[in-house]
Structures are given as structure tokens and as C-alpha cells.
Amino acid sequence: MTRYQHLAKKLRLAKKARQTRWAPFWAIPKALGKGRRVHPGRLTVIKRNWRRTKTKA
């Protein structure tokens, strides 16, 4: 790992980190209805882990 990262790369990596987070708690009843009990990760479109899949950033 380099000592200093370029700002553009850091911003790209931050965007990738935001995309893999769970959905907020209020998004589940909004998307699927009030009675559904679903894991928040199910609404996350991009499921990536830093060990499994690497990015092109």
C-alpha cells in the first residue's frame, strides 16, 4: 500500500464502500410493505466484500 493515496482514488473507494452498505431501516417498509420482516442487506444492489471481489479502482 502506498503512503499517500490520490484524492480521486480515495473518492472512488469511498463510493464503493457506500454502495455495499445495508439499506436504512426505514427503506424496508417503504419498499416491501409494513408487515415484511426482511434483512436490510437484501435491498442492497451491489453486494461486494473486500476479501471476495476486488474493484477496478
RAWOVEN-V352591 format. One record per residue. N is the residue number from 1. RES is the residue in one letter. PHI is phi in radians with two decimals (999 if undefined). OMEGA is omega in whole degrees, -180 to 180 (999 if undefined). NEAR is the number of other ideal C-beta (glycine too) atoms within 8 Angstrom. Layout:
BEGIN
n->N res->RES phi->PHI omega->OMEGA near->NEAR
n->N res->RES phi->PHI omega->OMEGA near->NEAR
END
This chain:
BEGIN
n->1 res->M phi->999 omega->-180 near->2
n->2 res->T phi->-1.33 omega->179 near->4
n->3 res->R phi->-1.26 omega->180 near->3
n->4 res->Y phi->-2.13 omega->176 near->4
n->5 res->Q phi->-1.80 omega->173 near->7
n->6 res->H phi->-1.17 omega->-178 near->6
n->7 res->L phi->-1.09 omega->-179 near->6
n->8 res->A phi->-1.10 omega->179 near->6
n->9 res->K phi->-1.17 omega->180 near->9
n->10 res->K phi->-1.12 omega->178 near->9
n->11 res->L phi->-1.18 omega->177 near->8
n->12 res->R phi->-1.12 omega->179 near->10
n->13 res->L phi->-1.17 omega->178 near->11
n->14 res->A phi->-1.15 omega->178 near->8
n->15 res->K phi->-1.14 omega->178 near->8
n->16 res->K phi->-1.08 omega->179 near->11
n->17 res->A phi->-1.17 omega->178 near->8
n->18 res->R phi->-1.20 omega->-176 near->7
n->19 res->Q phi->-1.22 omega->-175 near->10
n->20 res->T phi->-1.66 omega->-180 near->10
n->21 res->R phi->-1.29 omega->175 near->7
n->22 res->W phi->-1.18 omega->175 near->8
n->23 res->A phi->-1.26 omega->177 near->11
n->24 res->P phi->-1.17 omega->-174 near->6
n->25 res->F phi->-1.10 omega->-177 near->5
n->26 res->W phi->-1.43 omega->-178 near->6
n->27 res->A phi->-1.34 omega->-177 near->10
n->28 res->I phi->-1.21 omega->177 near->12
n->29 res->P phi->-1.12 omega->180 near->9
n->30 res->K phi->-1.19 omega->-175 near->6
n->31 res->A phi->-1.53 omega->-170 near->7
n->32 res->L phi->-2.01 omega->-179 near->7
n->33 res->G phi->1.82 omega->-172 near->5
n->34 res->K phi->-1.24 omega->-174 near->4
n->35 res->G phi->-1.44 omega->-175 near->4
n->36 res->R phi->-1.32 omega->174 near->8
n->37 res->R phi->-1.92 omega->-174 near->3
n->38 res->V phi->-2.25 omega->177 near->8
n->39 res->H phi->-1.21 omega->-178 near->5
n->40 res->P phi->-1.09 omega->179 near->12
n->41 res->G phi->-1.24 omega->-179 near->8
n->42 res->R phi->-1.26 omega->180 near->7
n->43 res->L phi->-1.51 omega->178 near->11
n->44 res->T phi->-1.36 omega->-175 near->12
n->45 res->V phi->-1.33 omega->-176 near->5
n->46 res->I phi->-1.68 omega->178 near->6
n->47 res->K phi->-1.86 omega->-178 near->7
n->48 res->R phi->-2.40 omega->177 near->10
n->49 res->N phi->-2.12 omega->-175 near->7
n->50 res->W phi->-1.20 omega->176 near->4
n->51 res->R phi->-1.48 omega->-173 near->3
n->52 res->R phi->-1.30 omega->-170 near->5
n->53 res->T phi->-2.07 omega->179 near->5
n->54 res->K phi->-1.62 omega->178 near->3
n->55 res->T phi->-1.78 omega->178 near->8
n->56 res->K phi->-1.65 omega->-175 near->3
n->57 res->A phi->-1.25 omega->999 near->6
END
